[in-house]
């Protein structure tokens, strides 16, 4: 995967202020970020092969989350999926590569996007 593709993030969430904050954090360290509250827009991006990282907020409905994960894995086999949760979990769900607990802050988000183990 080309380096610029690795640095492309599709961020999906339904809380506009939170999505904006995540976008600002990631752009500040050099990522290209496409943020949306509309899962169908994210699907369109995935289908076009924009495949670095899919950042999925806990606020996205389960049905959409499953569809986004399935299509991202199919269209972007070398991409990574990072999920953000609002509650602590003992293990990372099998369908994602990284899990971030929302209140862990900017460094935890950046580390998860970059694939650095905590």
Long-range contacts (C-beta under 8 A, 24 or more apart in sequence): 1-51, 1-52, 1-78, 1-79, 4-32, 5-50, 5-51, 5-52, 6-52, 6-53, 7-31, 7-32, 7-52, 8-32, 8-33, 8-34, 8-50, 8-51, 8-52, 8-53, 9-33, 9-34, 9-52, 9-53, 9-54, 9-55, 9-113, 10-34, 10-36, 10-42, 10-45, 10-46, 10-50, 10-52, 10-53, 10-54, 10-55, 11-35, 11-36, 11-55, 11-57, 12-36, 12-37, 12-39, 12-42, 12-54, 12-55, 12-56, 12-57, 12-60, 12-64, 12-68, 13-37, 13-55, 13-56, 13-57, 13-59, 13-60, 13-84, 14-57, 14-59, 14-60, 15-57, 15-59, 18-57, 18-59, 18-102, 19-57, 22-55, 22-84, 22-109, 25-106, 25-109, 25-110, 26-109, 26-110, 26-113, 29-110, 31-113, 39-64, 39-67, 39-68, 42-68, 43-67, 43-68, 43-71, 46-71, 46-72, 46-75, 46-76, 47-71, 47-75, 49-75, 49-76, 51-75, 51-76, 51-78, 51-79, 52-79, 52-80, 53-79, 53-80, 53-81, 53-82, 53-113, 54-79, 54-80, 54-81, 54-82, 55-82, 55-84, 55-113, 56-81, 56-82, 56-83, 56-84, 56-96, 57-84, 58-83, 58-84, 58-85, 58-86, 58-87, 58-102, 66-95, 69-95, 69-96, 80-113, 80-115, 82-109, 82-112, 82-113, 84-109
